[in-house]
Amino acid sequence: YLGVTARVPLILRAHAAAPHATLIALVSGAILVDAFRALTGVDAVGVVNYAFVWLAIQQLGFFFADWKERGSVVAPRSRRLPIAFVLGGVLTLALLVTVAGYSPELLLDNNNPASIALILLGTAQLGALMLAHPWLTRVASGARGFAFSRFVNAHSMCLYLWHMPVLVLVTAVLLVA
């Protein structure tokens, strides 16, 4: 997380200069690392994918920001792209799991080390977010949405700190069991 965050200025400049090439380079790097791991059995090289995978997912966030700026109430955005992201991400992920032997356990097995499966999951989630964006914007701009946002923002650290002891406790129980 810190490594990806530290590279925001560099990756943002790369996105501004060549957004598609930057994403293609990061995704290609992740695919090459996954292929090398699969062909050689050298799992240690997978550590490199933490950079490729999470920087590629960050790029998806930059594409979402660009997409949001292009749309408006007067000229609504097409639903084809978000639907393609959802279907493409989910179907390709299913193919990786059933044919290429990737684990269906996305958050643990495919992030230890990171794999291309996480980029596909991120792509599907981006599509879902793009589809839900108009509704989420309406909800967030209403009085209840504003009140909820204000409450969560005022208590965010407390909420974060509350879940950490629970997470540690559940993990300890699972380890003992």
Salt bridges, closest charged atoms under 4 A:
ASP34 OD1 - ARG37 NH1 3.96
ASP43 OD1 - ARG37 NE 3.56
ASP66 OD2 - HIS15 NE2 2.64
